[in-house]
Amino acid sequence: SLTDADHIQFLISIPGTTPSFFFGAGALYKRVVAGNGDMGFHVGGGAGFGTVGVFAMSIVGLVGAHYTLGNHVAFHFDAGPSFNLISTAGSTTTSFATGPLSSMLGASVVYMF
């Protein structure tokens, strides 16, 4: 957390290593617009990149809600628009979508240092 109202959520994933090494990394900036850093609503955006056999990149906007349990564990529920780019050796594919930012209806569990 940068301040009580400004937060950065770092993301890292290694979904597989066989037959190729797949990884993803990114960050989301979140600004509290109602409530406080422990419980409330936020808006923001972010970017991510990685490999899925080829290069992939995503730029997102987000709106969401958060709730902190104890001093270090927070639950976030985020959704918003995303622009996605997948580049292969011969072509580049782009897409635009809106929806939850995770496969668990936008839910994420965050450990805050």
Number of C-alpha atoms within 10 A of each C-alpha: 13 8 10 11 16 17 18 17 14 13 13 13 11 12 11 11 9 7 7 10 12 17 16 17 15 17 15 18 19 22 19 23 15 13 13 16 21 18 17 16 21 25 19 20 18 18 18 18 19 19 17 16 14 11 16 19 18 18 17 20 20 22 20 20 19 22 17 18 10 8 10 10 14 18 17 18 21 23 20 18 17 21 15 18 16 19 16 11 7 5 7 11 10 12 10 12 11 13 14 19 21 12 9 9 12 16 18 16 13 16 12 13 7
